[in-house]
């Protein structure tokens, strides 16, 4: 029986590595409560692996090739580098107490970590894994620090704010802010970087920010406790998760109007789209699941059980 179990385990591992080397992307889901990353094969829709990831994994990013995963460990005050193929932790960078979101520049050279207790953004060199700067921001308890597509700017949201802070990446300092609704959370950019979309939790709305003028040009009512943002690769749709309602709002970016509302699990949080834009994966924090949405029909296809208290999704 032990030999049979070993053979089964080796077969599963071989299948994972074979599939990992193929074209189908994987969805990586950090689970705060179970201290794991759940790995979902987006081709089959099946959970294929659980990876140990510190004590309270939250934010997640990756290098452009998807070989290295970057995960914030809120319990350990660190940014972890994980080998995507083996799941091994290859580095740990101390960034401060209670880090949340992490994003990577489009060229993969820089990482930005929002650190709650220091009210700052920590900029990390991805190649050397060294801290380049710790940048104070106005918003207290920052949650997300997201690079613009050209890598010039960072937009930073915070739990105690009514603005998103603007950081000049080259200058390594905050250079302004944009007024939005109370408690900004998720941030997403249009593909050309001309607009940013900010989910404001206590406003129950998405604010559309014009990056050239640095002001909000539209406010779109979403649902109760709007939290996560995902922008379709085409730029034509924007998705916002609503924590209390258990829904995802679909926004037509040309008209800034709501085109659909899709029920998902309990307390939907952060989300990600497949590279081709055909599927949206939504982390449901209180359902311990990920809802999969068909973006063509705006329908929920299925739910995939993951770990405890999933925080978000990365697809690579």
N, C-alpha and C positions, 0 to 999 in steps of 0.2 A: 504493500500500500504506500509506503514511504517513497519507493522508487517511482511508482505511478504518479504520485503527487509532484515529485521533483520533475518528472518528464512533462507534466501538464504545465507547471510553472515555467519551465524552459520554453515550451511551445508558445505560451502566451507572451513571454518576453521577446521571442524571435518575431512573432507576429507584430508586436508593437514596433520594434526597431525597423522591420521591413516596411511597415506602413509609414513610419516616421520619415523614412528616406524618400517616400513617394511624394506625389503632388498634392494630395488631399491635406488641407490645413487642420491643425488641432486647435481646440479651444481649451485654454488654461484658466481654471477658476480658483482663486485664493479663498480658502475657508478659514475665517477668523477663529471659530470655536474649536474646530478639529485640527488646526495647525497643519493643514495640508493644501496641496494644489491638486484639484481633480483635473484629469486629462480626458478630453472628449474627442473622439474621432468624428469630425463633422461629416465625413462621407457616409458612415454607417449610423451615426447618432448614438453610438454606444460609449459608455464610460470604460476606458481602457487601462487607467492607472491612477494611483494616488501617490503623490510625492510629498515627503516630509519637508516643511518649509517654515523653520523657526517656531516661534511660540504664538504669534498672532499675525499671520500674513494678511496684508490689505492690498496695497497698490501693486500693479504688475505692468512691466514693459518688456521689450525684447530688442535685440540687435536686429538689423534689417534682414539678416539671413535666418533668424529664428533659432540660432544655435545656443545663445545665452539668454536666460530669463532673468530679469531683475525684479525682485520682490521686496517690498518693505515689510520688515518685521517690527510691528508696533510694540510687542512685548520685549524685544531685545534691543530696541533703539538702533536698528541697523538696516542697511540695504544689502540684501543677499544676492549673490550671483550664482545661479543654478545652471548646470549643464542640462539642456533640454532633452538630450537623448538618454542620458543615464540617470538624471534626477539628482545627481550628486551636487552638494554645495561646494563651490570652488573658491568662493571668497565672501567675506563679510566686511562691510564698510560701516563704521560707527558714524551715524548722522545726527543723533540727538534723540530725546525722548518723544515717543509716540509719533513716528512718521506715518503719513497716510499715502496720498497718491504719488506715483512716480511716472514720469514720461520721458521718452527718448527723442532726441532731435532726429529729423528725417534721415540724416546721414549716419546716425548711430554713434556719433562721437561723444555726445554729451547726454547726461541724465540730470533731471531736475526732480528733487524730492521735497514735498511739502511737509514741514516738521511742525507739529502742533504746539508743543510746549515752548519752543524757542521763537515762535511766530516768525519763521524764516523759511527761505527756500535754499536748500543745499545743492550746489552745482558740482557734479562729479564727472571726471574724465573716465569714459567707459573703458579705454584701453589700459590705462595705468591703475584704474580704480582708486584714484586719489581725489580728495576734495579740492576743488579749485576756488570755491568761494562759498560763504554763508551770507545770504542776502536778506536783511530784515525787510518785512512787509508790514503795511498798516493793519490789514485785517487780522484779527485774533483767531487762533486755532485754524490755520490754513489747512485746506483739505486737498485741493488739486493745484498743480502747477503744470500748465500745458504749453508746449512749444507751438508757435505758429508754424505753418508748413515750410516757410523759408528759414526757420531757426533764428530769426532776428529777435523775436519777442517771446516772453512768457506771460501768460495770463494766470493769475493766482486767485482762487476763491477761498473764502474762509467762513467758518460757522458763525462768527460774530462780526458781521460786516453787512453793509448795504452797497458795496462796490466790489469790483474786481480790480486787483492791483496789476499794473503794467510794469514789467521788468525788462530793461534793455540787457540782452544777454551779453553782448560785447563789453558794455560798460560795467556789468556786474552790479547793477543797482536798480531800485524802483524809480521810475521816471514819471509816473502818473497813475491815475485810476479812472475807472468809468463807473458812474452811478448806475446801480441796478436794483433789484428787489432785495428784501430781507433774506439773509442766510443763503447766499449763492453756493451752489454745489458743483454739479457737473459742467464741463466746458467742452465744446467742440468747435472746430473751425471748418468753414467751407473749403473745398479743395484748393481754391486759388488764394486763400488766406484773407480775402477782403472782408469777410464777416466772421464773427464769433457768436456762438449760441450758448447762453448761460442759463442753467436751471436754477431757479430761486425757490427754495423749499417752502418758506413761510409765506411767500407771495403766491404760490401755486401757479407759477408762470415761467415762460421762457423769454428771456430778453435777447433781442438781436442787436449786436454791437457792430457798428461800422468802424473798422480798424483805422481808416484814413482820418476820420474826424474824431475818433476816440469818444464816441457817444452812442447811447442806446437809441436806435431808430424805430424800434417796434417792441411791443409787449404782447405776448400771445398766451392767453389763459390756457392752462393745461389741466392739471388735476390737483388733488390734495397731496401736499408734501412732494413736490416735483424734485427729483434728485439727480438722475443720470441723463446724459446726453450722448447720442451717437449720430453722426452725419453720414448719409449714404455716399459712396464713392462718386456718384454722379453729381452730388450736391443738390439734387432735386427734392430730397426728403430729409427731414430732421426728426429724430425719435427722442422722446422724453419719457422717463419712467416716473410714475406717481406712487409714492410709498404707501399712503393710506388707502387710496382707491384700488391698488393692485392692478394697475393698467399701464399701458404704454400709449402715449399720444403721438400720432403721426402728423407732422407739419409739412405743408407745401411751402417750400422756401421761396417760390416765385411770388406767392401772394401773402405769405405769413399768416395762413389760415390753417385750422385743423381739418384734416381730410379723413381721419379715422381714429377710433379709440379701441384698443385691443386688450381684453382681459388676460392677465398672466397670474403669477403666484402671489404670495403674501410678501409685502414690503420689497417690491422690485427696486433694485439699486443701480449699479453700473452695468453697462452693456457693451457689446461689440458686434460688428458686422463681419461676415465672411468677405474676403477680398473682392469677390464678384458681386457683392451686395445682395445676393439672393436670400440670405438668412440672417436674422438678428437673434443673438443669444443674450438673454436677460437673466442676471443673477437675482434670485428671489431669497432675500436674507432670512425671512421667517418661514419659508417653505423648505429650506435646505435643498433647493432645486434650481435648475436653469430651464427657462421656457424658450422654445425655439419658434420663431415667427417667420412665416413665408412673406417676404416683403412685396411680392407681386400681388398677392391676394389680401394682404394684411390680416392673415389668420394665424392663430396659434396652432402649430402642428403637434407638438408634444412637450412633455416635461421630462427632464433627465435628473434623477437624484444625484446629488453631489455630496459634499461634506457639510459640516455645521456652520451656519451663518456665512454663506458665500458673499463676498464683498464686491466682486466685479468679474470681468471676463477679458481675456486677451486672446486673439486668434492669429495664429502664425502657421 
